[in-house]
């Protein structure tokens, strides 16, 4: 079991947040919910799949299932460069790193609520679209200040989206990305799943892509499936808001 005090979420959600990752060997009885629910007012619990007993126990305690989180991966040399759609997207696409505060501010201003309609904060009636957007803006700003990679996604010369990512030991870890609202519905969704590949063309150290996607985002799931990403793990996510 891993318990993380997400103190940074106080600025994002105006709540004290804890995230708990449970393995099949962990028991619900190992958690003191009275203590947790007095200390925190937003609790996120992630469980492994095929653990129905734990699901039922969490639901009986008022925890609501909100998404499955899929960990996926693909090696750079496994992309099918003969695929017609992949070839077209790569031909007209590139990335450009965000290098100063002015560019960062421009990127944050282009982000809108409707970019993240499948986000669990967006769909949770206790929060909603504005909370979701503010949380992502704060996350990007914080990571940028930590020197985390942030880039524009460019298609046919236009800045159509962004990617936030880290590279560790040759592995690209996709943290967040999206297509700006004004460019949605124009067939550019593939850029979200090709982002890691495009970044690898600027950084030869990147040999593999790893990222996480939500089961709420069916369109992105389809795109990663089209690109033959491998599912490495799935966690089911339960949440509870404590109004104390």
MOJOVEN-V59766 format. One line per field, one symbol per residue. phi: phi as a letter, one per 40 degrees, with the letter a starting at -180 (. if undefined). psi: psi as a letter, one per 40 degrees, with the letter a starting at -180 (. if undefined). Layout:
phi->???
psi->???
This chain:
phi->.bbbcccccdccbfacbbbbbbccccbdccbccccdcccbbabbbbbccfbdccdccccccgcbcbabbbcbaacdcccccccdccdcccdbbabaccbacccdcccccccbdccbcbccccccccbhdcccccccccccccccccgccbbccbbfgbcbaabbabbbfgbcbccaaaccdcbcgbgbddccccdcccccccbcccbabbabbcccccccdccccdcgccccabbcbbbacbcb
psi->hhhhhgddedddefihhihhhhideiideehgddddeddiehhhhhiiifgdddddddddeehhhdihhhhiiiideehgeehddddddddeiiihiheidddddddddehidedfeeidddeheecadddddddddddddddddefihhiihhhfeiheaihhiihhfehhhhdiiihideeieefeddddeeddddddeegeeheihhiiiiedgdddddddddefihhdihhhhiihhhg.
